[in-house]
Amino acid sequence: MGEVVGEETAKLAGPGAKVLLLAPAKGDPAGLWIDPVLQAFTAALNQHGNGTVVATERVKARADDPSPTREELTAAQLEGLLNKAGGATALVSFVGFPVLDEAQIASLKKRQIKVVALYTAGPQAGPHYKKLLEARALDLAILPRMEPPATAQKPATPREIFNHQFFSVTATNAAQLNF
């Protein structure tokens, strides 16, 4: 996953991208598998666009969040992290993306930062991701496939494995989402 997300980020953000990377905290269950993914992401980002990770912020899961979207990242945390990494030209979140109101969406768009988010929330968050994509506040969402694509061949390359487990959504194809 990391290699393909790094490649897609390099394409989206352009040469020399400066990425703010959001990842699960080391003590969280997702933190156990994320380090190799982040290493592959960083290598692919550099290889495909000479990009660099300017900061990696670890986000702790919110066990106290009773909402059906089960946010790991709040809108206030996102704002603080973006302010802290002011030189970033792209944001890549491996911890999902928070629900934003209209003013927060407008504020994010003013930053002119490319945003990539992996969908980590429950199905109730789907309409929000679609809204962010259509508003062009989220440039690329990586969503899990509910069913793998019909193919007789077993996936072998990182891209094939990614395409077997995930699919990418942009503003261009967001209307096709059935949320």
BAKOLMI-961981 format. One record per atom (N, C-alpha, C): residue in one letter; atom name; y, z negated, x negated. Coordinates in steps of 0.02 Angstrom, whole numbers, plus 50000, padded with zeros to 5 digits. Example, Ala and Ser with C-alpha at 12.3 -4.5 7.8 and 13.67 -1.06 7.14 Angstrom:
BEGIN
type  atom  v  w  u
A  N  49716  49610  49340
A  CA  49775  49610  49385
A  C  49835  49610  49340
S  N  49888  49646  49358
S  CA  49947  49643  49316
S  C  50002  49606  49355
END
This chain:
BEGIN
type  atom  v  w  u
M  N  49941  50000  49959
M  CA  50000  50000  50000
M  C  50063  50000  49957
G  N  50064  49959  49906
G  CA  50124  49952  49864
G  C  50145  50017  49832
E  N  50096  50055  49808
E  CA  50111  50118  49774
E  C  50146  50167  49822
V  N  50119  50173  49882
V  CA  50147  50220  49931
V  C  50215  50197  49956
V  N  50224  50132  49968
V  CA  50289  50107  49990
V  C  50340  50117  49934
G  N  50320  50108  49872
G  CA  50366  50120  49816
G  C  50386  50193  49812
E  N  50339  50237  49821
E  CA  50353  50309  49820
E  C  50400  50328  49877
E  N  50387  50303  49937
E  CA  50429  50318  49995
E  C  50499  50290  49986
T  N  50504  50230  49957
T  CA  50570  50200  49945
T  C  50609  50241  49895
A  N  50576  50265  49842
A  CA  50610  50307  49792
A  C  50637  50370  49824
K  N  50598  50402  49869
K  CA  50621  50462  49903
K  C  50682  50446  49948
L  N  50677  50392  49984
L  CA  50728  50373  50032
L  C  50793  50352  49997
A  N  50788  50310  49946
A  CA  50847  50280  49914
A  C  50876  50324  49859
G  N  50837  50371  49834
G  CA  50861  50417  49783
G  C  50854  50390  49712
P  N  50871  50431  49663
P  CA  50863  50413  49593
P  C  50904  50350  49575
G  N  50874  50308  49536
G  CA  50908  50248  49512
G  C  50918  50194  49564
A  N  50878  50195  49616
A  CA  50885  50145  49670
A  C  50882  50075  49642
K  N  50922  50031  49671
K  CA  50922  49960  49654
K  C  50898  49923  49715
V  N  50837  49895  49710
V  CA  50803  49868  49769
V  C  50803  49792  49771
L  N  50821  49766  49830
L  CA  50811  49696  49846
L  C  50744  49693  49881
L  N  50698  49656  49853
L  CA  50629  49653  49878
L  C  50618  49585  49911
L  N  50593  49586  49973
L  CA  50577  49524  50009
L  C  50501  49520  50015
A  N  50474  49464  49994
A  CA  50401  49456  49992
A  C  50382  49387  50018
P  N  50320  49379  50042
P  CA  50298  49313  50064
P  C  50300  49262  50008
A  N  50314  49200  50025
A  CA  50314  49145  49976
A  C  50244  49137  49948
K  N  50241  49116  49886
K  CA  50176  49110  49851
K  C  50128  49063  49887
G  N  50152  49011  49920
G  CA  50108  48964  49955
G  C  50083  48987  50022
D  N  50113  49040  50049
D  CA  50093  49065  50115
D  C  50029  49107  50108
P  N  49990  49112  50163
P  CA  49929  49153  50159
P  C  49941  49224  50135
A  N  49994  49255  50158
A  CA  50009  49324  50135
A  C  50028  49326  50062
G  N  50052  49270  50036
G  CA  50071  49266  49965
G  C  50011  49274  49918
L  N  49951  49265  49945
L  CA  49891  49270  49903
L  C  49875  49342  49884
W  N  49892  49389  49925
W  CA  49875  49459  49912
W  C  49935  49500  49889
I  N  49994  49473  49891
I  CA  50054  49514  49883
I  C  50069  49534  49811
D  N  50052  49493  49762
D  CA  50073  49507  49693
D  C  50049  49576  49668
P  N  49985  49594  49677
P  CA  49964  49662  49655
P  C  50001  49717  49693
V  N  50016  49704  49756
V  CA  50053  49753  49797
V  C  50123  49763  49768
L  N  50156  49708  49750
L  CA  50224  49711  49722
L  C  50224  49746  49654
Q  N  50173  49734  49614
Q  CA  50167  49767  49549
Q  C  50160  49842  49558
A  N  50117  49863  49605
A  CA  50108  49934  49618
A  C  50172  49965  49647
F  N  50207  49928  49689
F  CA  50270  49951  49718
F  C  50321  49964  49662
T  N  50329  49915  49618
T  CA  50379  49920  49564
T  C  50364  49978  49517
A  N  50301  49987  49500
A  CA  50281  50042  49456
A  C  50296  50110  49489
A  N  50278  50116  49554
A  CA  50290  50180  49589
A  C  50364  50193  49598
L  N  50403  50142  49612
L  CA  50475  50149  49620
L  C  50506  50177  49556
N  N  50484  50150  49500
N  CA  50510  50172  49435
N  C  50485  50243  49419
Q  N  50422  50255  49432
Q  CA  50392  50320  49415
Q  C  50422  50377  49457
H  N  50433  50365  49521
H  CA  50455  50419  49566
H  C  50530  50425  49573
G  N  50568  50377  49549
G  CA  50640  50384  49557
G  C  50680  50344  49507
N  N  50646  50319  49455
N  CA  50680  50279  49404
N  C  50718  50221  49436
G  N  50690  50194  49491
G  CA  50721  50138  49525
G  C  50699  50072  49495
T  N  50737  50020  49511
T  CA  50721  49953  49486
T  C  50728  49903  49542
V  N  50691  49849  49535
V  CA  50697  49792  49581
V  C  50748  49746  49550
V  N  50805  49737  49584
V  CA  50859  49695  49557
V  C  50848  49622  49575
A  N  50810  49608  49627
A  CA  50795  49539  49646
A  C  50734  49539  49691
T  N  50691  49489  49682
T  CA  50635  49477  49726
T  C  50646  49408  49757
E  N  50651  49407  49823
E  CA  50660  49345  49859
E  C  50597  49329  49897
R  N  50572  49269  49888
R  CA  50511  49247  49923
R  C  50532  49212  49988
V  N  50504  49234  50043
V  CA  50521  49208  50109
V  C  50462  49169  50137
K  N  50474  49107  50154
K  CA  50422  49064  50181
K  C  50411  49079  50255
A  N  50349  49083  50276
A  CA  50332  49094  50346
A  C  50358  49035  50387
R  N  50380  49050  50447
R  CA  50406  48998  50491
R  C  50353  48976  50540
A  N  50316  48926  50523
A  CA  50263  48900  50568
A  C  50293  48870  50631
D  N  50356  48851  50629
D  CA  50389  48820  50686
D  C  50418  48870  50735
D  N  50411  48935  50722
D  CA  50441  48986  50765
D  C  50397  48996  50826
P  N  50420  48975  50886
P  CA  50379  48982  50946
P  C  50385  49051  50978
S  N  50429  49094  50952
S  CA  50439  49158  50985
S  C  50378  49203  50976
P  N  50368  49250  51023
P  CA  50311  49295  51018
P  C  50316  49343  50959
T  N  50376  49352  50931
T  CA  50383  49398  50875
T  C  50363  49366  50809
R  N  50357  49301  50806
R  CA  50337  49263  50747
R  C  50374  49287  50684
E  N  50439  49284  50687
E  CA  50480  49306  50630
E  C  50467  49264  50568
E  N  50464  49296  50512
E  CA  50463  49261  50448
E  C  50533  49259  50420
L  N  50573  49307  50436
L  CA  50640  49315  50410
L  C  50689  49312  50468
T  N  50738  49268  50463
T  CA  50788  49263  50516
T  C  50847  49308  50500
A  N  50887  49322  50550
A  CA  50947  49363  50540
A  C  50995  49329  50491
A  N  51001  49262  50496
A  CA  51045  49225  50451
A  C  51020  49229  50379
Q  N  50954  49223  50369
Q  CA  50925  49229  50302
Q  C  50938  49299  50274
L  N  50928  49349  50315
L  CA  50939  49418  50293
L  C  51011  49428  50270
E  N  51059  49404  50309
E  CA  51129  49411  50292
E  C  51143  49377  50225
G  N  51117  49316  50215
G  CA  51127  49280  50153
G  C  51096  49316  50093
L  N  51037  49343  50102
L  CA  51003  49378  50047
L  C  51040  49443  50029
L  N  51065  49478  50079
L  CA  51103  49539  50066
L  C  51169  49523  50030
N  N  51201  49469  50049
N  CA  51263  49449  50014
N  C  51249  49429  49942
K  N  51193  49397  49931
K  CA  51174  49374  49864
K  C  51159  49433  49817
A  N  51128  49486  49844
A  CA  51110  49545  49804
A  C  51156  49602  49822
G  N  51220  49593  49811
G  CA  51271  49641  49831
G  C  51264  49711  49802
G  N  51233  49718  49744
G  CA  51228  49784  49713
G  C  51167  49824  49735
A  N  51127  49797  49779
A  CA  51066  49831  49800
A  C  51084  49893  49842
T  N  51047  49947  49830
T  CA  51056  50008  49869
T  C  51000  50017  49920
A  N  50948  49974  49914
A  CA  50892  49976  49960
A  C  50865  49906  49969
L  N  50839  49893  50028
L  CA  50805  49830  50045
L  C  50736  49848  50068
V  N  50685  49817  50037
V  CA  50616  49828  50058
V  C  50588  49760  50076
S  N  50566  49754  50138
S  CA  50541  49690  50163
S  C  50466  49694  50177
F  N  50428  49653  50141
F  CA  50357  49646  50153
F  C  50345  49587  50200
V  N  50399  49561  50230
V  CA  50393  49504  50276
V  C  50422  49522  50345
G  N  50421  49586  50361
G  CA  50447  49607  50426
G  C  50522  49610  50427
F  N  50549  49610  50487
F  CA  50621  49616  50495
F  C  50642  49576  50556
P  N  50698  49541  50551
P  CA  50718  49497  50606
P  C  50747  49536  50666
V  N  50747  49503  50722
V  CA  50780  49530  50781
V  C  50855  49524  50769
L  N  50891  49579  50779
L  CA  50964  49580  50768
L  C  50999  49598  50833
D  N  51057  49567  50844
D  CA  51097  49586  50902
D  C  51141  49646  50882
E  N  51179  49672  50929
E  CA  51219  49733  50917
E  C  51268  49723  50859
A  N  51301  49666  50856
A  CA  51350  49653  50802
A  C  51315  49650  50734
Q  N  51256  49620  50732
Q  CA  51218  49616  50669
Q  C  51194  49686  50647
I  N  51174  49727  50696
I  CA  51154  49796  50680
I  C  51213  49834  50651
A  N  51271  49827  50681
A  CA  51331  49861  50656
A  C  51348  49838  50586
S  N  51342  49773  50574
S  CA  51357  49745  50507
S  C  51309  49773  50455
L  N  51245  49777  50473
L  CA  51196  49804  50426
L  C  51210  49877  50411
K  N  51227  49916  50461
K  CA  51241  49987  50451
K  C  51302  49997  50406
K  N  51352  49954  50410
K  CA  51411  49959  50368
K  C  51395  49952  50294
R  N  51342  49917  50278
R  CA  51323  49906  50208
R  C  51298  49970  50175
Q  N  51279  50018  50214
Q  CA  51253  50081  50188
Q  C  51196  50070  50138
I  N  51151  50027  50156
I  CA  51093  50012  50116
I  C  51032  50040  50152
K  N  50986  50070  50115
K  CA  50925  50097  50145
K  C  50878  50038  50158
V  N  50847  50037  50217
V  CA  50805  49980  50236
V  C  50735  50004  50253
V  N  50686  49973  50220
V  CA  50615  49986  50232
V  C  50583  49920  50252
A  N  50546  49919  50307
A  CA  50514  49857  50328
A  C  50443  49869  50349
L  N  50399  49825  50326
L  CA  50331  49824  50350
L  C  50329  49782  50413
Y  N  50295  49806  50463
Y  CA  50290  49773  50527
Y  C  50240  49717  50521
T  N  50264  49655  50525
T  CA  50219  49597  50518
T  C  50217  49555  50581
A  N  50256  49571  50630
A  CA  50262  49529  50690
A  C  50211  49549  50743
G  N  50209  49510  50795
G  CA  50165  49525  50851
G  C  50189  49587  50889
P  N  50149  49612  50936
P  CA  50166  49673  50971
P  C  50231  49669  51012
Q  N  50253  49609  51028
Q  CA  50315  49602  51066
Q  C  50376  49624  51026
A  N  50371  49627  50960
A  CA  50427  49648  50918
A  C  50434  49724  50915
G  N  50384  49760  50938
G  CA  50385  49833  50934
G  C  50447  49866  50962
P  N  50469  49847  51022
P  CA  50530  49878  51049
P  C  50591  49866  51005
H  N  50593  49809  50972
H  CA  50650  49795  50928
H  C  50650  49841  50868
Y  N  50591  49852  50838
Y  CA  50586  49898  50781
Y  C  50609  49967  50803
K  N  50586  49988  50861
K  CA  50606  50054  50887
K  C  50681  50058  50895
K  N  50712  50006  50922
K  CA  50785  50003  50931
K  C  50820  50008  50864
L  N  50796  49972  50813
L  CA  50827  49974  50747
L  C  50821  50043  50716
L  N  50764  50074  50724
L  CA  50754  50142  50698
L  C  50801  50191  50732
E  N  50804  50189  50798
E  CA  50846  50235  50835
E  C  50920  50224  50820
A  N  50940  50162  50805
A  CA  51009  50146  50787
A  C  51024  50164  50714
R  N  50971  50182  50678
R  CA  50975  50198  50606
R  C  50997  50139  50564
A  N  50979  50080  50588
A  CA  50989  50018  50548
A  C  50927  50006  50506
L  N  50871  50031  50527
L  CA  50808  50028  50491
L  C  50790  50101  50476
D  N  50782  50116  50411
D  CA  50769  50186  50391
D  C  50696  50205  50393
L  N  50653  50157  50379
L  CA  50581  50171  50377
L  C  50543  50109  50396
A  N  50499  50115  50445
A  CA  50455  50060  50464
A  C  50384  50080  50448
I  N  50347  50034  50419
I  CA  50277  50044  50404
I  C  50238  50004  50455
L  N  50201  50038  50498
L  CA  50165  50005  50553
L  C  50090  50011  50543
P  N  50053  49960  50563
P  CA  49980  49964  50557
P  C  49952  50011  50611
R  N  49901  50047  50593
R  CA  49867  50089  50642
R  C  49823  50044  50684
M  N  49822  50055  50748
M  CA  49777  50018  50793
M  C  49706  50045  50786
E  N  49702  50110  50774
E  CA  49638  50142  50762
E  C  49648  50190  50703
P  N  49600  50192  50657
P  CA  49607  50239  50601
P  C  49605  50311  50626
P  N  49637  50357  50589
P  CA  49635  50427  50610
P  C  49565  50454  50608
A  N  49551  50501  50652
A  CA  49485  50532  50654
A  C  49477  50578  50594
T  N  49432  50559  50550
T  CA  49418  50599  50490
T  C  49346  50585  50468
A  N  49314  50635  50443
A  CA  49245  50627  50420
A  C  49244  50600  50349
Q  N  49298  50609  50313
Q  CA  49300  50588  50243
Q  C  49325  50517  50235
K  N  49295  50482  50189
K  CA  49318  50415  50173
K  C  49379  50421  50128
P  N  49434  50384  50143
P  CA  49494  50390  50102
P  C  49480  50368  50030
A  N  49508  50405  49982
A  CA  49495  50390  49911
A  C  49559  50375  49872
T  N  49612  50413  49883
T  CA  49674  50403  49845
T  C  49716  50348  49878
P  N  49763  50320  49842
P  CA  49807  50270  49874
P  C  49843  50297  49936
R  N  49864  50360  49935
R  CA  49898  50390  49993
R  C  49849  50396  50051
E  N  49788  50418  50038
E  CA  49738  50424  50092
E  C  49721  50356  50122
I  N  49714  50306  50080
I  CA  49700  50238  50105
I  C  49758  50213  50147
F  N  49819  50223  50123
F  CA  49878  50204  50161
F  C  49879  50239  50229
N  N  49870  50305  50229
N  CA  49872  50343  50291
N  C  49816  50324  50339
H  N  49762  50297  50313
H  CA  49706  50274  50354
H  C  49723  50209  50389
Q  N  49762  50166  50356
Q  CA  49777  50099  50382
Q  C  49846  50093  50413
F  N  49894  50135  50393
F  CA  49963  50129  50415
F  C  49991  50197  50434
F  N  50049  50195  50467
F  CA  50088  50256  50478
F  C  50162  50239  50470
S  N  50200  50289  50451
S  CA  50271  50281  50438
S  C  50312  50307  50497
V  N  50365  50270  50514
V  CA  50408  50289  50569
V  C  50480  50289  50545
T  N  50516  50342  50562
T  CA  50588  50347  50547
T  C  50625  50360  50613
A  N  50690  50366  50610
A  CA  50729  50382  50670
A  C  50706  50448  50701
T  N  50682  50493  50659
T  CA  50660  50559  50683
T  C  50600  50556  50730
N  N  50553  50511  50715
N  CA  50493  50508  50758
N  C  50486  50442  50796
A  N  50538  50401  50798
A  CA  50535  50337  50833
A  C  50525  50346  50908
A  N  50549  50399  50936
A  CA  50542  50410  51009
A  C  50468  50416  51030
Q  N  50425  50433  50982
Q  CA  50354  50440  50997
Q  C  50318  50373  51004
L  N  50350  50319  50983
L  CA  50319  50253  50988
L  C  50314  50232  51061
N  N  50258  50206  51080
N  CA  50248  50183  51149
N  C  50251  50108  51153
F  N  50311  50082  51148
F  CA  50321  50009  51155
F  C  50353  49995  51221
END
